[in-house]
Amino acid sequence: MPKIKTNRGAAKRFRRTGNGGFKCGQSHRRHILTKKSTKRKRQLRKAAVIHPSDVRMAIRMMPYS
């Protein structure tokens, strides 16, 4: 059987965790930052974990991660 291609868009957005889940960067940090509080912006720096219902889709897009 041929190899499965990795979805390159997903590979740039998600990283595999040690437990088998996926982490990703937070949204809402690109623009219109002046009205957002410093606390909110600071908390958005941390990586988020993908919801369990979306993990199956991420595994299909990134079979070798």
BELUR-V435030 format. One record per backbone hydrogen bond with DSSP energy under -1.0 kcal/mol. CO is the residue of the C=O (numbers start at 1). NH is the residue of the N-H. Records with the same first field share a line. If there is no record, write none. Layout:
CO: NH + NH
This chain:
7: 11
8: 12
10: 14
15: 23
17: 20
21: 17
22: 50
23: 15
24: 48
37: 41
38: 42
39: 43
40: 44
42: 45
48: 24
51: 54
54: 58
55: 59
56: 60
57: 61
58: 62
61: 7
62: 65
